């Protein structure tokens, strides 16, 4: 950011992904160079699979049928090793505290982790005696199957550009509960197409997740409206935005 601000004339256009970042650049006099284009999603790849496929994947991962599966697919540890030191802007501490509070009300939860450097989260889940499975999927597009076996996706970050998981979850029919970060602030209407809490409170995240576990009508509404949001933000619908970006 500082480099860009100090070298404004080197940049013809700057693509940003959400209003928060847009306003930060705008304050530095860069409005004429800015284009907001969300991190989109390919709905032909990220989509719901049939119930039998879901059951088969859950069975392979030894996930009990009566457990609620909560997903977190990101890198949230420092460096590219085990990731035992938490990367706090990604909120792994908030995630753990959220899971702790959910477990106090519902012991039948299972955590599905993807991405590298998840050592801190895994260590803390073991302390909580919460079942989990972690995989670092090398083929990015294969993560579709993991989204599909979730009941919820949690975004607990303090800062984000996207994240990509927001629209990918929606595309696969999975409700998202998020802190007020990144393009979640732009794209999520609370209790319509997802849940977005007002702060970075694990208590708020847990309360809303628990509410969705009980409120099937709200859950179904969020799934339907979330899918509409993912379709409205498909890569194919961004073609004109990118043409303008490069041609203006």
C-alpha positions as YAML, in Angstrom:
chain: A
units: angstrom
residues:
- id: 1
  name: UNK
  ca: [0.00, 0.00, 0.00]
- id: 2
  name: UNK
  ca: [2.75, 2.45, 0.96]
- id: 3
  name: UNK
  ca: [4.68, 1.59, -2.19]
- id: 4
  name: UNK
  ca: [1.66, 2.27, -4.40]
- id: 5
  name: UNK
  ca: [0.89, 5.57, -2.66]
- id: 6
  name: UNK
  ca: [4.52, 6.66, -3.03]
- id: 7
  name: UNK
  ca: [4.62, 5.68, -6.71]
- id: 8
  name: UNK
  ca: [1.17, 6.74, -7.96]
- id: 9
  name: UNK
  ca: [2.36, 7.54, -11.48]
- id: 10
  name: UNK
  ca: [3.56, 3.97, -12.04]
- id: 11
  name: UNK
  ca: [-0.01, 2.65, -11.84]
- id: 12
  name: UNK
  ca: [-2.61, 3.11, -14.55]
- id: 13
  name: UNK
  ca: [-5.33, 1.12, -12.76]
- id: 14
  name: UNK
  ca: [-5.70, -0.50, -9.36]
- id: 15
  name: UNK
  ca: [-8.15, -3.36, -8.85]
- id: 16
  name: UNK
  ca: [-9.64, -3.60, -5.36]
- id: 17
  name: UNK
  ca: [-12.07, -6.20, -4.09]
- id: 18
  name: UNK
  ca: [-14.17, -4.38, -1.50]
- id: 19
  name: UNK
  ca: [-15.32, -0.99, -0.27]
- id: 20
  name: UNK
  ca: [-13.01, -0.93, 2.74]
- id: 21
  name: UNK
  ca: [-9.90, -1.10, 0.56]
- id: 22
  name: UNK
  ca: [-11.49, 1.26, -1.98]
- id: 23
  name: UNK
  ca: [-11.95, 3.97, 0.66]
- id: 24
  name: UNK
  ca: [-8.38, 3.59, 1.93]
- id: 25
  name: UNK
  ca: [-6.98, 4.23, -1.56]
- id: 26
  name: UNK
  ca: [-9.55, 6.94, -2.26]
- id: 27
  name: UNK
  ca: [-8.31, 8.96, 0.73]
- id: 28
  name: UNK
  ca: [-4.87, 8.99, -0.90]
- id: 29
  name: UNK
  ca: [-6.22, 10.65, -4.05]
- id: 30
  name: UNK
  ca: [-6.28, 7.51, -6.17]
- id: 31
  name: UNK
  ca: [-10.02, 7.37, -6.93]
- id: 32
  name: UNK
  ca: [-9.58, 7.90, -10.68]
- id: 33
  name: UNK
  ca: [-7.39, 4.78, -10.88]
- id: 34
  name: UNK
  ca: [-9.64, 2.49, -8.85]
- id: 35
  name: UNK
  ca: [-11.91, -0.29, -10.08]
- id: 36
  name: UNK
  ca: [-13.77, -2.51, -7.64]
- id: 37
  name: UNK
  ca: [-14.11, -6.06, -8.90]
- id: 38
  name: UNK
  ca: [-15.06, -8.74, -6.39]
- id: 39
  name: UNK
  ca: [-13.20, -12.02, -6.05]
- id: 40
  name: UNK
  ca: [-15.70, -13.97, -8.12]
- id: 41
  name: UNK
  ca: [-16.55, -17.65, -8.38]
- id: 42
  name: UNK
  ca: [-16.88, -20.26, -11.12]
- id: 43
  name: UNK
  ca: [-20.35, -21.71, -10.56]
- id: 44
  name: UNK
  ca: [-19.66, -24.46, -13.08]
- id: 45
  name: UNK
  ca: [-16.98, -25.82, -10.74]
- id: 46
  name: UNK
  ca: [-18.24, -24.79, -7.32]
- id: 47
  name: UNK
  ca: [-21.71, -26.26, -7.12]
- id: 48
  name: UNK
  ca: [-23.75, -28.65, -5.05]
- id: 49
  name: UNK
  ca: [-23.24, -32.40, -5.47]
- id: 50
  name: UNK
  ca: [-25.88, -35.04, -4.83]
- id: 51
  name: UNK
  ca: [-26.70, -36.39, -1.39]
- id: 52
  name: UNK
  ca: [-25.18, -39.81, -2.04]
- id: 53
  name: UNK
  ca: [-21.84, -38.28, -3.00]
- id: 54
  name: UNK
  ca: [-21.93, -36.18, 0.17]
- id: 55
  name: UNK
  ca: [-22.60, -39.24, 2.33]
- id: 56
  name: UNK
  ca: [-19.77, -41.15, 0.68]
- id: 57
  name: UNK
  ca: [-17.24, -38.36, 1.29]
- id: 58
  name: UNK
  ca: [-18.33, -38.02, 4.92]
- id: 59
  name: UNK
  ca: [-17.99, -41.76, 5.35]
- id: 60
  name: UNK
  ca: [-14.44, -41.74, 3.95]
- id: 61
  name: UNK
  ca: [-13.49, -39.00, 6.41]
- id: 62
  name: UNK
  ca: [-15.10, -40.87, 9.33]
- id: 63
  name: UNK
  ca: [-17.50, -38.04, 10.08]
- id: 64
  name: UNK
  ca: [-20.43, -39.27, 12.23]
- id: 65
  name: UNK
  ca: [-23.77, -38.81, 10.48]
- id: 66
  name: UNK
  ca: [-25.29, -36.93, 13.41]
- id: 67
  name: UNK
  ca: [-22.47, -34.35, 13.68]
- id: 68
  name: UNK
  ca: [-22.63, -30.76, 12.45]
- id: 69
  name: UNK
  ca: [-19.65, -30.05, 10.17]
- id: 70
  name: UNK
  ca: [-18.08, -26.59, 10.33]
- id: 71
  name: UNK
  ca: [-15.50, -25.55, 7.77]
- id: 72
  name: UNK
  ca: [-12.47, -23.28, 7.75]
- id: 73
  name: UNK
  ca: [-10.40, -23.33, 4.56]
- id: 74
  name: UNK
  ca: [-7.49, -20.91, 4.78]
- id: 75
  name: UNK
  ca: [-3.91, -20.35, 5.85]
- id: 76
  name: UNK
  ca: [-3.94, -18.92, 9.37]
- id: 77
  name: UNK
  ca: [-0.48, -19.72, 10.74]
- id: 78
  name: UNK
  ca: [2.71, -17.73, 10.25]
- id: 79
  name: UNK
  ca: [5.09, -19.03, 7.60]
- id: 80
  name: UNK
  ca: [4.80, -22.19, 5.48]
- id: 81
  name: UNK
  ca: [5.70, -24.78, 8.08]
- id: 82
  name: UNK
  ca: [3.36, -26.21, 10.68]
- id: 83
  name: UNK
  ca: [1.87, -22.83, 11.45]
- id: 84
  name: UNK
  ca: [2.03, -23.09, 15.23]
- id: 85
  name: UNK
  ca: [2.27, -19.31, 15.57]
- id: 86
  name: UNK
  ca: [-1.17, -17.85, 14.78]
- id: 87
  name: UNK
  ca: [-1.54, -15.25, 12.04]
- id: 88
  name: UNK
  ca: [-3.89, -13.03, 13.96]
- id: 89
  name: UNK
  ca: [-5.31, -11.04, 11.04]
- id: 90
  name: UNK
  ca: [-6.87, -14.35, 9.92]
- id: 91
  name: UNK
  ca: [-8.50, -14.79, 13.34]
- id: 92
  name: UNK
  ca: [-7.52, -18.36, 14.30]
- id: 93
  name: UNK
  ca: [-7.90, -17.34, 17.95]
- id: 94
  name: UNK
  ca: [-11.42, -16.08, 17.26]
- id: 95
  name: UNK
  ca: [-12.20, -19.30, 15.42]
- id: 96
  name: UNK
  ca: [-11.07, -21.45, 18.34]
- id: 97
  name: UNK
  ca: [-13.04, -19.43, 20.88]
- id: 98
  name: UNK
  ca: [-16.12, -19.63, 18.64]
- id: 99
  name: UNK
  ca: [-15.82, -23.41, 18.40]
- id: 100
  name: UNK
  ca: [-15.32, -23.62, 22.16]
- id: 101
  name: UNK
  ca: [-18.58, -21.76, 22.78]
- id: 102
  name: UNK
  ca: [-20.49, -23.79, 20.20]
- id: 103
  name: UNK
  ca: [-19.23, -27.03, 21.76]
- id: 104
  name: UNK
  ca: [-20.59, -25.95, 25.16]
- id: 105
  name: UNK
  ca: [-24.08, -25.99, 23.63]
- id: 106
  name: UNK
  ca: [-23.70, -28.73, 21.04]
- id: 107
  name: UNK
  ca: [-21.10, -31.42, 21.58]
- id: 108
  name: UNK
  ca: [-21.76, -33.10, 18.24]
- id: 109
  name: UNK
  ca: [-19.58, -30.92, 16.02]
- id: 110
  name: UNK
  ca: [-16.83, -31.83, 13.59]
- id: 111
  name: UNK
  ca: [-14.33, -29.35, 12.15]
- id: 112
  name: UNK
  ca: [-13.06, -29.64, 8.58]
- id: 113
  name: UNK
  ca: [-9.81, -27.75, 7.94]
- id: 114
  name: UNK
  ca: [-8.16, -27.08, 4.59]
- id: 115
  name: UNK
  ca: [-5.10, -25.08, 3.70]
- id: 116
  name: UNK
  ca: [-1.49, -24.94, 4.89]
- id: 117
  name: UNK
  ca: [-0.04, -23.89, 8.25]
- id: 118
  name: UNK
  ca: [-3.01, -24.88, 10.41]
- id: 119
  name: UNK
  ca: [-0.90, -26.09, 13.35]
- id: 120
  name: UNK
  ca: [-2.20, -23.57, 15.91]
- id: 121
  name: UNK
  ca: [-5.85, -24.41, 15.19]
- id: 122
  name: UNK
  ca: [-5.23, -28.16, 15.26]
- id: 123
  name: UNK
  ca: [-3.36, -27.92, 18.56]
- id: 124
  name: UNK
  ca: [-6.18, -25.90, 20.14]
- id: 125
  name: UNK
  ca: [-8.92, -28.19, 18.79]
- id: 126
  name: UNK
  ca: [-7.17, -31.13, 20.43]
- id: 127
  name: UNK
  ca: [-7.20, -29.26, 23.74]
- id: 128
  name: UNK
  ca: [-10.96, -28.74, 23.33]
- id: 129
  name: UNK
  ca: [-11.40, -32.43, 22.47]
- id: 130
  name: UNK
  ca: [-13.15, -31.47, 19.23]
- id: 131
  name: UNK
  ca: [-12.96, -33.92, 16.34]
- id: 132
  name: UNK
  ca: [-11.42, -32.57, 13.13]
- id: 133
  name: UNK
  ca: [-9.88, -33.53, 9.83]
- id: 134
  name: UNK
  ca: [-7.19, -31.52, 8.05]
- id: 135
  name: UNK
  ca: [-6.12, -31.79, 4.43]
- id: 136
  name: UNK
  ca: [-3.99, -29.55, 2.24]
- id: 137
  name: UNK
  ca: [-5.60, -30.21, -1.13]
- id: 138
  name: UNK
  ca: [-3.06, -29.67, -3.91]
- id: 139
  name: UNK
  ca: [-5.66, -29.40, -6.68]
- id: 140
  name: UNK
  ca: [-7.54, -26.22, -5.84]
- id: 141
  name: UNK
  ca: [-10.70, -27.18, -7.71]
- id: 142
  name: UNK
  ca: [-11.00, -30.44, -5.76]
- id: 143
  name: UNK
  ca: [-11.96, -28.49, -2.66]
- id: 144
  name: UNK
  ca: [-15.51, -28.34, -4.04]
- id: 145
  name: UNK
  ca: [-16.21, -31.74, -2.51]
- id: 146
  name: UNK
  ca: [-15.13, -30.52, 0.93]
- id: 147
  name: UNK
  ca: [-17.43, -27.50, 0.81]
- id: 148
  name: UNK
  ca: [-20.28, -29.83, -0.03]
- id: 149
  name: UNK
  ca: [-20.07, -31.84, 3.17]
- id: 150
  name: UNK
  ca: [-20.22, -28.79, 5.44]
- id: 151
  name: UNK
  ca: [-23.21, -27.51, 7.35]
- id: 152
  name: UNK
  ca: [-21.63, -24.09, 7.95]
- id: 153
  name: UNK
  ca: [-18.59, -22.09, 6.91]
- id: 154
  name: UNK
  ca: [-16.98, -19.72, 9.42]
- id: 155
  name: UNK
  ca: [-15.03, -16.59, 8.48]
- id: 156
  name: UNK
  ca: [-13.36, -15.26, 11.64]
- id: 157
  name: UNK
  ca: [-10.76, -12.93, 10.13]
- id: 158
  name: UNK
  ca: [-9.87, -9.44, 11.27]
- id: 159
  name: UNK
  ca: [-8.75, -8.44, 7.76]
- id: 160
  name: UNK
  ca: [-9.55, -9.85, 4.31]
- id: 161
  name: UNK
  ca: [-9.44, -8.94, 0.66]
- id: 162
  name: UNK
  ca: [-12.09, -11.53, -0.16]
- id: 163
  name: UNK
  ca: [-12.04, -14.19, 1.04]
- id: 164
  name: UNK
  ca: [-12.68, -16.47, -1.94]
- id: 165
  name: UNK
  ca: [-14.36, -18.94, 0.40]
- id: 166
  name: UNK
  ca: [-17.33, -16.58, 0.80]
- id: 167
  name: UNK
  ca: [-18.74, -17.04, -2.70]
- id: 168
  name: UNK
  ca: [-17.42, -20.59, -3.03]
- id: 169
  name: UNK
  ca: [-19.41, -21.62, 0.05]
- id: 170
  name: UNK
  ca: [-22.53, -19.91, -1.25]
- id: 171
  name: UNK
  ca: [-22.13, -21.59, -4.64]
- id: 172
  name: UNK
  ca: [-22.06, -25.00, -2.93]
- id: 173
  name: UNK
  ca: [-25.16, -24.26, -0.84]
- id: 174
  name: UNK
  ca: [-23.36, -23.67, 2.45]
- id: 175
  name: UNK
  ca: [-24.38, -20.82, 4.81]
- id: 176
  name: UNK
  ca: [-21.59, -18.44, 5.79]
- id: 177
  name: UNK
  ca: [-21.23, -16.81, 9.21]
- id: 178
  name: UNK
  ca: [-18.69, -14.00, 8.97]
- id: 179
  name: UNK
  ca: [-16.98, -11.19, 10.81]
- id: 180
  name: UNK
  ca: [-17.34, -7.76, 9.10]
- id: 181
  name: UNK
  ca: [-14.38, -8.13, 6.73]
- id: 182
  name: UNK
  ca: [-13.54, -7.86, 3.05]
- id: 183
  name: UNK
  ca: [-16.24, -8.34, 0.48]
- id: 184
  name: UNK
  ca: [-18.50, -9.99, 3.04]
- id: 185
  name: UNK
  ca: [-19.39, -6.43, 4.09]
- id: 186
  name: UNK
  ca: [-20.35, -5.64, 0.47]
- id: 187
  name: UNK
  ca: [-22.08, -8.91, -0.44]
- id: 188
  name: UNK
  ca: [-23.77, -10.28, 2.70]
- id: 189
  name: UNK
  ca: [-27.12, -8.98, 3.86]
- id: 190
  name: UNK
  ca: [-27.48, -10.24, 7.41]
- id: 191
  name: UNK
  ca: [-29.96, -13.10, 7.80]
- id: 192
  name: UNK
  ca: [-30.82, -12.96, 4.09]
- id: 193
  name: UNK
  ca: [-27.96, -14.56, 2.13]
- id: 194
  name: UNK
  ca: [-25.62, -15.15, 5.08]
- id: 195
  name: UNK
  ca: [-24.78, -14.01, 8.57]
- id: 196
  name: UNK
  ca: [-22.45, -11.07, 9.18]
- id: 197
  name: UNK
  ca: [-21.84, -10.05, 12.78]
- id: 198
  name: UNK
  ca: [-21.19, -6.45, 13.81]
- id: 199
  name: UNK
  ca: [-17.86, -7.08, 15.50]
- id: 200
  name: UNK
  ca: [-15.09, -9.65, 15.90]
- id: 201
  name: UNK
  ca: [-16.74, -11.37, 18.84]
- id: 202
  name: UNK
  ca: [-16.53, -15.14, 19.11]
- id: 203
  name: UNK
  ca: [-19.68, -14.96, 21.23]
- id: 204
  name: UNK
  ca: [-21.63, -13.34, 18.37]
- id: 205
  name: UNK
  ca: [-20.32, -15.85, 15.85]
- id: 206
  name: UNK
  ca: [-21.22, -18.77, 18.12]
- id: 207
  name: UNK
  ca: [-24.69, -17.44, 18.94]
- id: 208
  name: UNK
  ca: [-25.54, -17.00, 15.27]
- id: 209
  name: UNK
  ca: [-24.22, -20.43, 14.33]
- id: 210
  name: UNK
  ca: [-26.25, -22.04, 17.10]
- id: 211
  name: UNK
  ca: [-29.34, -20.12, 16.00]
- id: 212
  name: UNK
  ca: [-28.95, -21.40, 12.45]
- id: 213
  name: UNK
  ca: [-28.64, -24.95, 13.76]
- id: 214
  name: UNK
  ca: [-32.12, -24.59, 15.24]
- id: 215
  name: UNK
  ca: [-33.83, -22.34, 12.68]
- id: 216
  name: UNK
  ca: [-34.30, -24.48, 9.61]
- id: 217
  name: UNK
  ca: [-36.40, -21.90, 7.76]
- id: 218
  name: UNK
  ca: [-33.68, -19.27, 8.10]
- id: 219
  name: UNK
  ca: [-31.03, -21.84, 7.14]
- id: 220
  name: UNK
  ca: [-32.89, -22.75, 3.93]
- id: 221
  name: UNK
  ca: [-33.49, -19.10, 3.07]
- id: 222
  name: UNK
  ca: [-29.79, -18.32, 3.40]
- id: 223
  name: UNK
  ca: [-28.87, -21.28, 1.19]
- id: 224
  name: UNK
  ca: [-31.25, -20.11, -1.57]
- id: 225
  name: UNK
  ca: [-30.26, -16.45, -1.41]
- id: 226
  name: UNK
  ca: [-26.58, -17.31, -1.10]
- id: 227
  name: UNK
  ca: [-26.76, -19.28, -4.33]
- id: 228
  name: UNK
  ca: [-28.30, -16.26, -6.06]
- id: 229
  name: UNK
  ca: [-25.40, -14.14, -4.81]
- id: 230
  name: UNK
  ca: [-22.84, -16.59, -6.13]
- id: 231
  name: UNK
  ca: [-24.54, -16.66, -9.54]
- id: 232
  name: UNK
  ca: [-24.64, -12.86, -9.65]
- id: 233
  name: UNK
  ca: [-20.90, -12.81, -9.02]
- id: 234
  name: UNK
  ca: [-19.85, -15.54, -11.42]
- id: 235
  name: UNK
  ca: [-16.61, -14.91, -13.31]
- id: 236
  name: UNK
  ca: [-18.54, -14.76, -16.59]
- id: 237
  name: UNK
  ca: [-20.52, -11.79, -15.29]
- id: 238
  name: UNK
  ca: [-17.28, -9.92, -14.59]
- id: 239
  name: UNK
  ca: [-16.11, -9.88, -18.21]
- id: 240
  name: UNK
  ca: [-17.34, -6.33, -18.86]
- id: 241
  name: UNK
  ca: [-15.73, -5.09, -15.62]
- id: 242
  name: UNK
  ca: [-12.36, -6.49, -16.68]
- id: 243
  name: UNK
  ca: [-12.73, -5.13, -20.24]
- id: 244
  name: UNK
  ca: [-13.32, -1.68, -18.76]
- id: 245
  name: UNK
  ca: [-10.40, -2.14, -16.39]
- id: 246
  name: UNK
  ca: [-7.93, -2.76, -19.19]
- id: 247
  name: UNK
  ca: [-9.44, -0.52, -21.89]
- id: 248
  name: UNK
  ca: [-10.38, 2.70, -20.09]
...
